[in-house]
Amino acid sequence: MTTDLLIVGAGGFARETAQAVLLDDSTRLLGHLDDDPALHGTTVDGVPVLGGCDLVHERTGARVVVCVGSPRDYSVRARLVRRLGLPEERYASVRHPSAVVSWSSTVGPGSVLLAHTVLTAAVTVGAHVAVMPQVVLTHDDVVADFATIASGVRLGGGVRVGTGAYIGAGALLREYTSVGAGSLVGAGSLVLSDVPPGEVWVGSPARRLRAAAGGEPAATGRADTGRADTGPAVTGRAGTPPAGTAPLAAANHQHR
């Protein structure tokens, strides 16, 4: 049976997800949805942009994955999921065919695992998580909803990544450390101790740089429950930086 899929977003993350989906013969990619009117009716890497994000409510038979966000605004994915207000069962998880997910690991609805991602043993990935290429998540790691794990990240065993946190490309996290909700770890950082919620840490070893500009707890108003928030709408355009679960075999802006 073929599964129809809509990808919300039309930038880098969304394009990468589309290429993963196109490798799966059991999934029919209907196209991208993006709130930028200039993209409507165009194609991106051969995939049509059908219209705005709210078309998900018209294409009720299609599964959905939201592929937006960047280090400049890594809470946008949570805001857009909340705005759309879809039931959990509408969301699909996407796995590149080269991703390795152990039988004891779980991946929540709306999450994306790109090429050569590895989940070794008893790893928990929540809902609407972006896991970029070449990421290794080891035993007992827990990655909460709406987190972003950029390319080449390595997590030691028992690491906890909070709701909406962003782990920059190539970062290394020591075993049993934690990154609090809404925090950002800079690219190439070496995390040897716990990162509190709502902070930016960089360097080797990583140290606090400043408060995060926009923490995920404030954006979502929810704890690490593993379920999508369907509260009041918060506008956040897919495909532009802000001006202000059934897996499928198979990420608006670069997460690298």
C-alpha positions as CSV (number, residue, x, y, z in Angstrom):
1,M,0.0,0.0,0.0
2,T,1.3,3.4,-1.0
3,T,1.4,6.2,1.6
4,D,0.9,9.8,0.4
5,L,3.1,12.4,2.1
6,L,3.2,16.2,2.3
7,I,6.4,18.0,3.5
8,V,5.8,21.3,5.2
9,G,8.6,23.6,4.2
10,A,10.7,24.0,1.0
11,G,14.1,24.9,2.2
12,G,17.3,22.9,2.9
13,F,15.9,20.5,5.6
14,A,12.7,19.9,3.6
15,R,14.6,19.3,0.4
16,E,16.9,16.8,2.1
17,T,13.9,15.0,3.6
18,A,12.2,14.9,0.2
19,Q,15.3,13.2,-1.3
20,A,15.1,10.5,1.4
21,V,11.4,9.9,0.8
22,L,12.0,9.6,-3.0
23,L,14.1,6.5,-2.3
24,D,11.1,4.7,-0.8
25,D,8.8,3.0,-3.3
26,S,6.1,2.6,-0.8
27,T,5.7,6.4,-0.3
28,R,4.3,8.9,-2.8
29,L,5.6,12.4,-2.2
30,L,2.8,14.8,-3.1
31,G,4.9,17.9,-2.7
32,H,6.0,20.7,-0.5
33,L,3.8,23.2,1.3
34,D,5.3,26.6,2.1
35,D,3.8,30.0,3.1
36,D,6.0,31.9,0.7
37,P,3.6,32.8,-2.2
38,A,6.6,33.2,-4.5
39,L,7.2,29.5,-4.3
40,H,3.7,28.4,-5.1
41,G,3.4,26.6,-8.4
42,T,7.2,26.2,-8.7
43,T,9.3,23.0,-8.2
44,V,12.2,22.4,-5.9
45,D,14.6,19.7,-7.0
46,G,11.8,18.4,-9.2
47,V,9.2,18.3,-6.3
48,P,6.2,20.7,-6.7
49,V,5.4,23.4,-4.1
50,L,1.6,23.0,-3.9
51,G,0.7,26.0,-1.8
52,G,0.6,27.3,1.8
53,C,1.0,25.2,4.9
54,D,-2.7,25.2,5.7
55,L,-3.3,22.9,2.7
56,V,-2.7,20.1,5.1
57,H,-6.3,20.5,6.2
58,E,-7.6,19.9,2.7
59,R,-5.4,16.9,1.9
60,T,-6.8,14.9,4.7
61,G,-5.7,11.6,3.3
62,A,-2.0,12.5,3.3
63,R,0.5,12.0,6.1
64,V,2.6,15.1,7.1
65,V,6.1,15.9,8.2
66,V,7.1,19.5,9.2
67,C,10.7,20.3,8.1
68,V,11.5,23.8,9.1
69,G,14.0,25.5,11.4
70,S,17.5,26.9,11.6
71,P,20.0,27.9,14.3
72,R,18.5,31.4,13.9
73,D,15.1,30.2,14.9
74,Y,15.0,26.7,16.1
75,S,11.6,27.0,17.8
76,V,9.8,27.6,14.5
77,R,9.0,23.9,14.0
78,A,7.1,23.8,17.4
79,R,5.2,26.9,16.6
80,L,4.2,25.6,13.2
81,V,3.1,22.2,14.5
82,R,1.0,24.1,17.1
83,R,-0.5,26.3,14.4
84,L,-1.5,23.4,12.2
85,G,-3.2,21.6,15.1
86,L,-3.2,18.2,13.4
87,P,-3.8,15.0,15.4
88,E,-0.7,12.9,16.1
89,E,-1.7,10.2,13.7
90,R,-1.4,12.5,10.7
91,Y,2.3,12.8,11.3
92,A,4.8,10.3,9.7
93,S,8.3,9.7,10.7
94,V,10.9,9.6,7.9
95,R,14.0,7.5,7.9
96,H,16.6,7.5,5.2
97,P,17.2,3.9,4.0
98,S,20.8,4.1,5.3
99,A,19.7,5.0,8.8
100,V,20.2,2.3,11.4
101,V,17.6,2.1,14.2
102,S,18.0,-0.8,16.7
103,W,14.9,-2.8,17.6
104,S,15.1,-1.4,21.2
105,S,15.0,2.2,20.0
106,T,11.9,4.3,19.3
107,V,11.2,7.3,17.0
108,G,8.2,9.6,17.6
109,P,5.8,10.9,15.0
110,G,6.9,13.7,12.7
111,S,10.6,13.0,13.3
112,V,13.2,12.7,10.5
113,L,16.4,10.6,10.5
114,L,18.6,11.5,7.6
115,A,21.4,9.5,5.9
116,H,23.7,7.3,8.0
117,T,22.1,8.1,11.3
118,V,22.7,5.4,13.9
119,L,20.6,4.7,17.0
120,T,22.5,1.9,18.8
121,A,20.5,0.6,21.8
122,A,17.4,1.8,23.7
123,V,17.5,5.3,22.2
124,T,14.3,7.4,22.5
125,V,13.7,10.1,19.9
126,G,10.6,12.1,20.6
127,A,8.1,13.8,18.2
128,H,9.1,16.3,15.5
129,V,12.9,15.8,16.0
130,A,15.3,16.6,13.2
131,V,18.3,14.3,13.1
132,M,20.7,15.3,10.4
133,P,23.2,13.1,8.5
134,Q,26.0,11.1,10.2
135,V,24.6,11.5,13.7
136,V,25.3,8.8,16.3
137,L,23.0,8.4,19.3
138,T,24.2,5.7,21.7
139,H,22.7,3.6,24.4
140,D,19.9,5.1,26.5
141,D,20.0,8.5,25.0
142,V,16.8,10.5,25.1
143,V,16.1,13.3,22.7
144,A,12.9,15.2,23.5
145,D,10.3,16.7,21.2
146,F,11.3,19.4,18.7
147,A,15.0,19.0,19.3
148,T,17.4,19.4,16.4
149,I,20.6,17.3,16.2
150,A,22.8,18.7,13.4
151,S,25.1,16.7,11.2
152,G,28.0,14.8,12.6
153,V,26.9,15.1,16.3
154,R,27.9,12.3,18.6
155,L,26.1,11.7,21.9
156,G,27.7,9.4,24.6
157,G,25.5,7.0,26.4
158,G,22.7,8.2,28.7
159,V,22.6,11.8,27.3
160,R,19.4,13.8,27.7
161,V,18.5,16.5,25.2
162,G,15.6,18.7,26.3
163,T,12.5,19.9,24.4
164,G,13.4,22.2,21.5
165,A,17.2,22.1,22.1
166,Y,19.6,22.6,19.2
167,I,22.9,20.6,19.1
168,G,25.2,22.2,16.4
169,A,27.1,20.3,13.8
170,G,30.0,18.1,14.9
171,A,29.3,18.6,18.7
172,L,30.4,15.9,21.1
173,L,28.5,15.3,24.3
174,R,30.0,13.3,27.2
175,E,28.0,10.3,28.5
176,Y,25.3,11.1,31.0
177,T,25.3,14.8,30.4
178,S,22.2,16.8,29.6
179,V,21.2,19.8,27.5
180,G,18.2,21.7,28.9
181,A,15.1,22.7,27.0
182,G,15.5,25.5,24.5
183,S,19.3,25.5,24.8
184,L,21.8,25.7,21.9
185,V,25.2,24.0,21.8
186,G,27.5,25.5,19.2
187,A,29.0,23.7,16.3
188,G,32.1,21.7,17.2
189,S,31.6,22.1,20.9
190,L,32.7,19.5,23.5
191,V,30.1,19.2,26.2
192,L,31.6,17.8,29.5
193,S,28.9,19.0,32.0
194,D,25.2,19.7,32.0
195,V,23.9,22.6,30.0
196,P,21.0,24.4,31.8
197,P,17.7,25.2,30.0
198,G,17.6,28.3,27.8
199,E,21.4,28.9,27.4
200,V,23.9,29.0,24.6
201,W,27.1,27.1,25.2
202,V,30.1,27.0,22.9
203,G,33.7,25.9,22.8
204,S,36.0,23.0,23.9
205,P,35.2,22.4,26.7
206,A,31.8,24.1,26.2
207,R,31.0,27.0,28.4
208,R,28.0,29.4,28.7
209,L,28.1,32.3,26.2
210,R,24.7,33.9,26.8
211,A,21.0,33.3,27.3
212,A,19.3,31.7,24.4
213,A,17.3,34.2,22.3
214,G,14.1,32.1,22.2
215,G,13.8,29.0,24.3
216,E,11.5,26.2,23.4
217,P,9.6,26.1,26.8
218,A,8.3,29.6,26.1
219,A,7.4,28.8,22.6
220,T,5.5,25.6,23.3
221,G,4.4,26.0,26.9
222,R,4.7,22.3,27.5
223,A,6.9,19.8,29.2
224,D,8.7,16.8,27.6
225,T,5.5,14.8,27.1
226,G,6.2,13.3,23.7
227,R,3.0,14.7,22.3
228,A,2.3,17.5,19.9
229,D,1.0,20.8,21.4
230,T,-2.2,21.9,19.7
231,G,-2.6,25.2,21.6
232,P,-3.3,28.7,20.2
233,A,-1.9,29.5,16.8
234,V,1.5,31.2,16.5
235,T,2.5,32.3,13.0
236,G,5.8,31.2,11.7
237,R,6.4,31.0,8.0
238,A,8.0,27.9,6.5
239,G,10.7,28.7,4.1
240,T,11.8,32.0,5.5
241,P,13.7,33.1,8.7
242,P,11.4,35.0,11.0
243,A,11.1,38.6,10.7
244,G,10.5,38.6,13.9
245,T,3.9,7.1,13.9
246,A,4.4,4.9,11.6
247,P,7.9,5.1,10.1
248,L,8.4,5.5,6.4
249,A,11.5,3.8,5.1
250,A,13.2,6.4,3.8
251,A,15.4,18.2,6.3
252,N,13.2,25.5,5.2
253,H,16.9,26.2,6.3
254,Q,20.1,24.4,6.8
255,H,20.7,22.8,10.2
256,R,24.4,22.5,9.6
